[in-house]
Amino acid sequence: MAHFISPKNIYHGAGSLKHLNEIIKDLQVKSVFLLVDPMIKELGVIDSILVQLDKYHIKVEISTDVVPEPTLYIGDQIVDKVRKTEVELVIGVGGGSALDLAKVAAVLGKNEGKVEDYLNLKKKKRFTNKGLPKVLIPTTSGTGSEVTDIAVFSLENTKDVITHENLLADYAIVDPELTYTLPPKITAASGIDALTHAIEAYTSVHSTALTDTLALDAMGRIYKHIRNAVWNSHDKEAREQMALGSLIAGLSFYNAGVAGVHGLAYPLGGLFKIPHGESNAVLLPYVYGHIWSSCLAKMTNIAKAFNLPIDGKSDQEIAMDVVQRLQDLVREVGLPTSLKEYDIHLDDIMILAENGMKQTRLLNRSPKPLDIKDIQEIYTSAYKGQLVNDDGKE
């Protein structure tokens, strides 16, 4: 028996932002805390949101305190603002960091304590109040944050999360029109992040028939359209397919979970401040180059989702083709394919591995159990930019 969770209300497709009107009428609120990426505000993306709120004479408190890879300090700052303004609704607009912060602000705004008190690795406190209603509106196609109950924070050497059903959006609006102005690098990093969500959900030990179906659909959409979305800013169809693929991948990984790629990406963000999507991208082929034999049948299905030729090939050859195509794809969308390109050195591998080992919540979902030696080998492969087969042969 399996259990599947998602937000109650998801609006998606071009022009779906107009449904904010219905949400405001449904909630009957009079004051809103609007948390937005500063660049998104500068680009005028929230102008149409402000028009809709003004139509109902809603008092709006705007905050642009969002930063990439937010720290606990930033989280506490925003929570304090929500507590002081006594608003009735939180709307988050932007990338994953904006949405994560909006979730936490909405929930902690009606609970005691600091962000640190609710982190997965510490868990000093438990929520006693559901918090404020929240509307999450992504402006990138990648994080899936709008349909998960996860909020990620940067610590000194790694990352940690708050995860609780109270953080789940009351309403998610996924409008691809909000992604049309994204620059290539952000489109690439967020797109590979979404692809990673789909692949890791599909190979997770907690996957189900439903999450598998969603994951395969997402993989096919993203793999087919990500190049055009990155390099052809006028390809609206590619943007729309990436937005839908990211949403579907988010629903899959929220229920099946992600694993080794994300677990080992966290120390890259914590120690070296590499953005989350890029951290996943640089590790994705090397993790699967190490674990493919533990999910051989699923690697073949991934090849089919990518529309790769498989006739006459062994399962091993197909799996390694997938791994090679992952590395090629990261390169094709303009992202680094080795840790060297981030000025990481061999001397850093041990501290990365030690911090990666702490991410047991994620590593426990890997189809192949990963010990410290495995993790060192993965980081070393990623440093060299050399794919290693599951039997250790390059």
N, C-alpha and C positions, 0 to 999 in steps of 0.2 A: 504494500500500500504506500502511496506517495502523497505528499502534500505540496501544493503550489500556491505561492503568495504573490500578489501584485497590488499596486494602488487600485482603489475602487474606480477611479476616473482617469482615463488617459485619452487625450485628444491628440491626433497626429495628422500630418499632411499639410500641404501648402495652404496658408491662410488660417490655420487652426488657432492662431493667437486671438482671433476675434471671439472665441468662446470664453475669454476672460469675463466678458459681459455677463454671461449666464452664471458663471461662478460667483461673481460679486452679488448678483441677485439672490442666488441660492444661499449664500452664507449670511447675507444681510449685515455686513460689517460696515463700520463708519470710519475706521482708521487702519492704515496699512504700513508695515515696515517693509520697504523695498530695498533689498540688498542686491547690488549689481556690480559686476566687474567694471572698474573705472574706464577701461577702453571701450566697453560696450556702451556706457553712458555717453562717452565722447563721440562715438559714431552715430548717436541718435537712435539707437535700437529701441530704447525704452520710451521714445516719444509717443508711439501709438498706445503703449500701456498707460501712460499718464493721461492721455485723452480719454481712454475708457474709464479710468478711475475718477477723473474730473466729472464725467457725465453723471456719476452717482454721488457727487459732492463728497468724495472720500478724502479724508485728511491723510497725507502721505509723508512719511519720514523716509528720506532717501539716504542710504549709506553706501559709500564706495570703498569701504575698508577692506575689500577683498584683495588678497595677495596669493600668488601661486604657492602651492605646498604650504598651507597655513600652519603657523605654530600655535601652541596652546595659548600664548599671550594674545594673539589676534582673535582667537575664538572667544576668550574671556571678555575681550573688549567689546565685541559685537553682542554677546549675551547681555552684558551690562547695559548697553544701549536699549535693547529690547525691554529689559526689566524697567528701565527708567521711563520709557515712552508710553508704556501700558497700551500697546496697540492690540488689535483684535485679529490680525492676519499677517503672516509673513510670506512675502513673494521673493523667491530667489531667481535671478536672471544672470546667466553666464555659463562658464565652464564648470568642471567638476568641483573646483574649490569653492566657487560661489554657492553652488547648490548644497554642498556639504555643510558649509557655514550656516546657510539658511535653515537647514534641518535642525542643527544643534541649537541655533538661536531660538527657534520656535519652541523646542522642547525644554531646554534649560531655562528659557525665559519664565517658565512656570514651575521650575523645580529649584531646589537649593544646591549650592556648591559650585565648583568650577569644572571646566571641561576635563581636567586631569582626573577628577574623581570618578569618571564614568568610562575611562579607557579600558579596553579589553585586557591589557596586561596588568591592570591595577584593581579595577572594580571596587573602589571604596564605598560607592553609593549606588542605590537603585532608584529608578524613577518612580515617583509617587503620583505624578500628574501627567496626563497625556500630552499636555502642552497646547500651544496655539495651532490652529489649522494652517496648512502651508500649501502654496502653489509653487511648483518647480518648473522653470522654463529654460531648457538648455539652449546655448548658442553655439555649441560644438557638437559634432557627431562622434562620440567616443566614450565618454565616461560611464554612461548609463545611470548616473547618480540620481536622475529623476525618478527611477523606478526601484531603487534599493533603499535599505534602511541603514546604510553604511556611511560614516563620515570619517575621513582620513586626516590625521594630523602629523606634522613633522616633529620628531624629537631630535635630540642631539646627534645620535648616531644612526637612527633608523626611523621608522614610522609606527604609529599605532592607530587603532580605530575605536570609534564608538559604534556599536551595532545593537539596535533595539527596534522592535516593531513600531514604537512611538515615532521614530524618525521617518517612517514611510510617508510619502506625499499623500495629501488628500486629493490633490489634482496635479497631473503632469500634462504639460502642453509641449509637444514636440513639433515645432513648425520649421521645416527646412529653409524657409525664407530668411530666417535669422542667421543662417550659416553662409549665405551667399558671399559675404564680404570677408570671410576668414582667409588669412594669408596661407600660402602653401605649407609652410612648416607646421603650423598648428593643425591644419587639415590632415597632414600626414601623421603627426604624432597621435592625434585623437583617433584617427581612423585605424591605426595599428593597435591602439589600445582596445578599441571595440572588437577587432579581429581576435586579439588575445583573449578577451572575455569569452567569445564564442568557442574558441578552441579549447581553452582550459575548462569551461563548463562541460563541453562535450566529453572530454577525457577524465573529468572528475570522478572519483569513486562514489560521489553522491548524485551522479547524473541519473535521470529517469527518462522514460520514453518521451515525455512531454518536453523536458529541457533539451533532449537530444534533437528533437524535431525543430525546435526554435533555433538551436545553435547551428545546425546545418544550413538552415535557411539564411541566417545572418551571415555565415561564412561565404556562401555563394554570392550574396548581394555585395558584400564589402570587397571581396577579392576581385570581382568583376569591375567595380566602379571606382575604387579608390584612386587609381592612377589618373583618371579623367577629373575626378573631384579635386585632386591636388594641382594638376598642371593646366587645367582648362577652367578658368573661373566662370566662364559663361555656360557651362554644362549644368543646367538646372536639374536635369534628370539624374545625373550622377550625385548631385547634392541630396536630392530627395531619397535616392536609394541608400545613401550612406546614413542619412538620418533615421530611416526605417530600420536599416540593418543594425545600427547602434542601439535603437530601442529594443529590438527583438533580442539582441545579444544581452542587453541589460536584464531583461526578464529571465533569460536562461541562467546567467551566472548568479543572479540574486538567489535563485533556488538551488542550483547545483554547486555553486561556489567556484572560486578560482584557486590556483594552487601554486606550483613552484615558480612560475615566471613572476607572479606578483610578489610572492614571498621573498625572492631574491632581488626584486626591483626595489623594495622598500629601503634597504641599506644604501643603494645608489642615490636615492633621493635624500636620505638622512645625512649621509656622510659627504656626498659630493654635490648635492643640490641639483641633480639631474632631474628635469621635469618627468612626471609620472609616465606619460605616454612614451617618451623617449627611453626611459628606463626599461619599460616592457619591450619596446621594439628591439633594443640592442641585445636583450637576453632571449627573446622568443625562439630563434632558431637553435640556439645552443642548449637550451633546456630540452627541447624536443629531440635534438641530436643525441641527447644522453638517455632519454626515457622511452624512445619510440617502441622498443620491443615489448614494453609492458602494456601497450595499447595498440597492437598491430592491426587488428581488424578495423579499429576506428581510424587509424591513419589512412587506410584504404578508402574509407568513406569520405575523409577530408579531401583526398585526391579527387574523388568524384565531384565533391562540392566545388573544388577549384577548376573542374573540367580539365584535369591533367590526363594525358594518355596512360592507360594502365594495361592494355592488351599485351599479353606475352611476357609480362613482368612478374617477378616474384613479389610476395608481400614485403619482403625486406627492401627490394629495389624501389617499390612504390613508396614506402615510408621514407626512405632517404631522398627520393625525389621531392616529397612534400617538404622535408627539412631544408633542402637546397632552395626550393622556391620561396620559402619564408625568408631566407637570407637575401635572395635576389629581390624580393618585394620591398624589403626595408631599404635596400640600396636604390631601387627604382623610384621610390617616393622621396628620396633625398635625405634620408636619415643615416646617422653613423651606424656601422655594422661591427664595430669593435670598441672595447673599453679604452684602448689606447687613444682613440679620437677624443675622449673626454679627459685626457691627461691623467688617467689612472695607471698605476704602475704595478708590477708583479708583487712588490712589497705590500701592496694594499689588499691582496687577495685574502690573507688570513683574517684580517679584521672584518672584511666583507662577509666571509664565510661564517665567522662567529656570530655576527649580527643576523645573518640570514637564518641560522639555526634556531633563533629565538621565535621565528614566525611559525610556530607549530600549528596555529589555527589554520593557516593556509597550506603548509607542507603536508599536513595529515590527509589532504584531499588528492595528493599526487598519486597517479596509478603506479608509480614506482617509488617506494620509500627512499628518501634522500638523507644520507648521513653526512657528516662533516667532510668526508673524503669526496663524496659525490658532488657536493656543493663547491668545493675547491676546484674540482675538475671542470665544472660548468663555468665558473668565473674565469678560470685560466683559458678555456677555449674562447670565451667571449673577449678576453684580453688580446689573444693572438689573432682573433678573427678567423679561426680555423674550426670547421665543423668536425665533431668527433662522433663516430658511430657508437652505438650502444655497447659494442664489444671493445671500445677503447681505441679503435683504429681510425686514423685520420683519412 
